[in-house]
Amino acid sequence: VKMESLVLAEDGTTLKGSVVVKNLAYDKRVAARFTMDWWQTTSEVVAKYAESVSAPPPHASSIDTTHDRFVFQVKLADVLSKIEEKTMFVAVRYNSAGREMWDNNAGANYEVKFER
């Protein structure tokens, strides 16, 4: 599991993210967990399947391994009035084949700073 992108939408009211996961099994659950108060409270949004992508595994460029891309959105409307100078931390969770895997940016979490 790997966060591929996390960007502010053009309208400035939504964060859009994409996650790439290895196709371990047909059944997959991907979600983004986030906080704006240093993990005192958390929220989570479910990512939706977008498409299959192929990526060569390390050191074996002739064989493709199938991966899937999932996308998610975090609506900022509820916090826009007080978002200035806030920091959001994000981690992504992937459940498949009886396993739970996380991408938390090597323990640092993905960090989004909001400024005007």
C-alpha positions as YAML, in Angstrom:
chain: A
units: angstrom
residues:
- id: 1
  name: VAL
  ca: [0.00, 0.00, 0.00]
- id: 2
  name: LYS
  ca: [1.35, 3.41, -0.93]
- id: 3
  name: MET
  ca: [-0.14, 6.91, -0.97]
- id: 4
  name: GLU
  ca: [0.30, 8.06, -4.55]
- id: 5
  name: SER
  ca: [-0.97, 11.64, -4.34]
- id: 6
  name: LEU
  ca: [-2.72, 14.07, -2.01]
- id: 7
  name: VAL
  ca: [-3.74, 17.43, -3.47]
- id: 8
  name: LEU
  ca: [-6.12, 20.28, -2.77]
- id: 9
  name: ALA
  ca: [-8.91, 20.43, -5.36]
- id: 10
  name: GLU
  ca: [-9.20, 23.56, -7.48]
- id: 11
  name: ASP
  ca: [-12.26, 24.74, -5.53]
- id: 12
  name: GLY
  ca: [-10.18, 24.74, -2.32]
- id: 13
  name: THR
  ca: [-12.77, 22.80, -0.32]
- id: 14
  name: THR
  ca: [-11.70, 19.18, -0.86]
- id: 15
  name: LEU
  ca: [-8.51, 17.16, -0.52]
- id: 16
  name: LYS
  ca: [-8.22, 14.46, -3.17]
- id: 17
  name: GLY
  ca: [-5.99, 11.47, -2.69]
- id: 18
  name: SER
  ca: [-5.00, 8.33, -4.55]
- id: 19
  name: VAL
  ca: [-3.57, 5.10, -3.16]
- id: 20
  name: VAL
  ca: [-1.99, 2.18, -5.01]
- id: 21
  name: VAL
  ca: [-2.31, -1.30, -3.50]
- id: 22
  name: LYS
  ca: [-1.01, -4.71, -4.53]
- id: 23
  name: ASN
  ca: [-3.76, -6.97, -5.82]
- id: 24
  name: LEU
  ca: [-3.61, -9.61, -3.07]
- id: 25
  name: ALA
  ca: [-7.23, -10.73, -3.40]
- id: 26
  name: TYR
  ca: [-10.48, -9.67, -5.01]
- id: 27
  name: ASP
  ca: [-11.88, -8.29, -1.74]
- id: 28
  name: LYS
  ca: [-10.11, -5.06, -0.75]
- id: 29
  name: ARG
  ca: [-10.88, -2.26, 1.68]
- id: 30
  name: VAL
  ca: [-8.89, 0.97, 1.51]
- id: 31
  name: ALA
  ca: [-9.43, 3.99, 3.75]
- id: 32
  name: ALA
  ca: [-7.70, 7.22, 4.70]
- id: 33
  name: ARG
  ca: [-7.59, 8.07, 8.40]
- id: 34
  name: PHE
  ca: [-6.92, 11.68, 9.32]
- id: 35
  name: THR
  ca: [-6.81, 14.12, 12.22]
- id: 36
  name: MET
  ca: [-6.55, 17.86, 12.68]
- id: 37
  name: ASP
  ca: [-5.84, 17.76, 16.43]
- id: 38
  name: TRP
  ca: [-2.69, 15.64, 16.67]
- id: 39
  name: TRP
  ca: [-4.59, 12.30, 16.83]
- id: 40
  name: GLN
  ca: [-6.83, 13.23, 19.78]
- id: 41
  name: THR
  ca: [-9.77, 12.58, 17.45]
- id: 42
  name: THR
  ca: [-9.78, 10.87, 14.07]
- id: 43
  name: SER
  ca: [-12.00, 10.61, 11.05]
- id: 44
  name: GLU
  ca: [-11.86, 8.12, 8.22]
- id: 45
  name: VAL
  ca: [-13.04, 8.14, 4.62]
- id: 46
  name: VAL
  ca: [-13.39, 5.06, 2.45]
- id: 47
  name: ALA
  ca: [-11.42, 5.02, -0.79]
- id: 48
  name: LYS
  ca: [-13.16, 3.77, -3.93]
- id: 49
  name: TYR
  ca: [-11.70, 1.58, -6.64]
- id: 50
  name: ALA
  ca: [-10.60, 3.64, -9.67]
- id: 51
  name: GLU
  ca: [-8.61, 1.31, -11.95]
- id: 52
  name: SER
  ca: [-6.05, -1.47, -12.25]
- id: 53
  name: VAL
  ca: [-2.46, -0.47, -12.92]
- id: 54
  name: SER
  ca: [0.62, -2.53, -13.68]
- id: 55
  name: ALA
  ca: [4.01, -2.03, -12.09]
- id: 56
  name: PRO
  ca: [7.08, -4.22, -12.44]
- id: 57
  name: PRO
  ca: [8.23, -5.80, -9.18]
- id: 58
  name: PRO
  ca: [11.71, -4.82, -7.96]
- id: 59
  name: HIS
  ca: [14.54, -6.48, -9.91]
- id: 60
  name: ALA
  ca: [12.20, -8.27, -12.35]
- id: 61
  name: SER
  ca: [11.31, -5.81, -15.11]
- id: 62
  name: SER
  ca: [9.98, -8.48, -17.49]
- id: 63
  name: ILE
  ca: [7.12, -9.58, -15.20]
- id: 64
  name: ASP
  ca: [4.22, -7.29, -14.32]
- id: 65
  name: THR
  ca: [2.43, -7.38, -10.98]
- id: 66
  name: THR
  ca: [-1.09, -6.02, -10.99]
- id: 67
  name: HIS
  ca: [-1.94, -3.23, -8.61]
- id: 68
  name: ASP
  ca: [-5.16, -1.31, -8.09]
- id: 69
  name: ARG
  ca: [-5.63, 2.42, -7.65]
- id: 70
  name: PHE
  ca: [-8.15, 3.70, -5.14]
- id: 71
  name: VAL
  ca: [-9.22, 7.33, -4.72]
- id: 72
  name: PHE
  ca: [-10.66, 9.24, -1.78]
- id: 73
  name: GLN
  ca: [-11.87, 12.72, -0.91]
- id: 74
  name: VAL
  ca: [-11.80, 14.63, 2.36]
- id: 75
  name: LYS
  ca: [-14.41, 17.39, 2.43]
- id: 76
  name: LEU
  ca: [-13.11, 20.44, 4.29]
- id: 77
  name: ALA
  ca: [-16.39, 22.42, 4.39]
- id: 78
  name: ASP
  ca: [-17.00, 21.77, 8.10]
- id: 79
  name: VAL
  ca: [-13.61, 23.18, 9.11]
- id: 80
  name: LEU
  ca: [-12.99, 25.86, 6.46]
- id: 81
  name: SER
  ca: [-13.89, 28.76, 8.75]
- id: 82
  name: LYS
  ca: [-11.15, 27.75, 11.23]
- id: 83
  name: ILE
  ca: [-8.71, 25.91, 8.96]
- id: 84
  name: GLU
  ca: [-6.08, 28.64, 8.73]
- id: 85
  name: GLU
  ca: [-2.81, 27.55, 10.32]
- id: 86
  name: LYS
  ca: [-4.14, 24.02, 10.95]
- id: 87
  name: THR
  ca: [-2.21, 20.84, 10.23]
- id: 88
  name: MET
  ca: [-3.82, 17.61, 9.05]
- id: 89
  name: PHE
  ca: [-2.10, 14.25, 9.39]
- id: 90
  name: VAL
  ca: [-3.14, 11.37, 7.13]
- id: 91
  name: ALA
  ca: [-2.37, 7.64, 7.00]
- id: 92
  name: VAL
  ca: [-3.90, 5.04, 4.67]
- id: 93
  name: ARG
  ca: [-5.08, 1.55, 5.60]
- id: 94
  name: TYR
  ca: [-5.45, -1.45, 3.30]
- id: 95
  name: ASN
  ca: [-7.29, -4.65, 4.29]
- id: 96
  name: SER
  ca: [-7.13, -7.67, 1.99]
- id: 97
  name: ALA
  ca: [-6.60, -11.43, 2.23]
- id: 98
  name: GLY
  ca: [-6.97, -11.33, 6.03]
- id: 99
  name: ARG
  ca: [-4.18, -8.78, 6.41]
- id: 100
  name: GLU
  ca: [-4.13, -5.13, 7.48]
- id: 101
  name: MET
  ca: [-1.40, -2.91, 6.06]
- id: 102
  name: TRP
  ca: [-0.70, 0.80, 6.59]
- id: 103
  name: ASP
  ca: [1.17, 3.55, 4.77]
- id: 104
  name: ASN
  ca: [1.99, 6.19, 7.36]
- id: 105
  name: ASN
  ca: [4.94, 7.73, 5.54]
- id: 106
  name: ALA
  ca: [7.52, 5.64, 7.43]
- id: 107
  name: GLY
  ca: [6.00, 6.62, 10.80]
- id: 108
  name: ALA
  ca: [5.88, 10.36, 10.11]
- id: 109
  name: ASN
  ca: [2.33, 10.36, 8.66]
- id: 110
  name: TYR
  ca: [1.44, 12.48, 5.64]
- id: 111
  name: GLU
  ca: [1.24, 16.11, 6.71]
- id: 112
  name: VAL
  ca: [-0.92, 18.84, 5.18]
- id: 113
  name: LYS
  ca: [-0.49, 22.42, 6.41]
- id: 114
  name: PHE
  ca: [-3.26, 24.88, 5.66]
- id: 115
  name: GLU
  ca: [-2.34, 28.53, 5.12]
- id: 116
  name: ARG
  ca: [-4.11, 31.45, 3.53]
...
